[in-house]
């Protein structure tokens, strides 16, 4: 099963989230690509998604999930107690995504941004798609 997370490569919150996932995904379920990369843009186009998303995207076996649905699906696959958050999937997406959108719209102001995409640590390199 292929699981790819597309994320905003210049967003500090997004980069920290990717590092958080990698550290808790001990068996390497997830691969990563920047939304702005050639691979990311190609995958967005393939799935008919807007290339200007303010969300990270989870692609799982040719299906896509965005916003809180993507985040909760990722949490369900992480170690320790993180899968417990997946119970929130029973709330309607519009209510879950309300808070998600507030954070997404303010992420640069609150968390800052980099001038370029993060470079993965050498031990994580094989998990990143070009």
N, C-alpha and C positions, 0 to 999 in steps of 0.2 A: 504494500500500500504506500503510495507516494503522498507525502504531506509537505507542502511548501508554504512558508510564511513570507508574504511580501510586506515590507515595512518601509517607512520613510527613513532613508539612510542618513539624512542630515539632522534629524530630530533627536535631541538628547534623551527624551523620554522613551522614544522608540528603540534607540540603541541600547539603553539600559534594560528595556523589556526583553530584547533579543538575548542579551547576556544572561538575564534572569532565567529565561527558558532553557538556554543551553546548559546552564549549571544544574538544572533540575530534570533535564531530559537525558538521563544517564545512558540510555540505549540508542540515542541518536535517531529518534523517530522523525524529527523535523529538519528540513533544509530551509535555507533562507536566501532571499534576493531582495535587493532594494527595489522599491516601486519605480524609481527613476532609471534603473539600469535597462539595458537592452532586453535582457531576459524578463525582467519585471514588466516592461511595456508590452512585450510580446505575449506574455501570459494574460495580462489584462485584456488585450485586444482579442485574444483567442476566446475568452469567456464573456466578451461583450461588456466589459466593465469600463467605466469612465477612467481615463488615465490621470485624472486630477483628484483622486480619492483622498479624503482626510481620515483614513482608516487603515489599519493593517488588514490584510486579506489572508485567509487560510484556504489553500487549494488542497482538497483531499479527494483523490481518485476522480478527478475531472468535475468535482462539484466545488463551488466556492461559498465561503462564509465571510461576512464582513462585520465590523463593529463588535458589539458585545457578543454576538453569536460566535464569531471567530475566537474571541478571547476566552469565552467559557468552554469552547470545544478544546482549545489548547490546554486549559487548566485541567480538563478531564483526563488528559494523557500524562500529566506530570506526576512526580513522586510525592510522597508524604501526604499531607491533608489537602492539597490543592484540588483534587477531584471533587471534594465536597462542595466547592463553589458551583459546580455544574448544575446543582439543584435550582439555581437562579434561571436556568433555561426555561423553566415553566412559567416565568413571568412573561407578559407580552413584550415582543421586541421593542415597540415604541416606548415603553416605560424604561426598559434597560438602556436603550440607546440615547435617551434624553441626557443622562449624566455623561455617557461616552462622548456625545457631541460637544458638550460644554468643554470637556478636557481637550478633545481633538482641536477645537477651534482656538484654544488658548495655549496649546502645547509649546509653541516657540516663545511666547511671552513668559510663561511660567517656568519652563525648563531649559530654554535656550536652544540654539542650534549650532551645528558645525558648518564649516565652509565646504566640506566634502564628506562623502560617505566614510563610515568607520572602516578601518582595516582590521579584519579578524585576526585573532591570535593564531600563530602557526598550527596549534593543535586543533583549532576549529575550522581551518581553511577548507577542508573537504566538505563541510556542511553548507558552504556558501556557493551559490550558483553565479556565474559571471553574467 
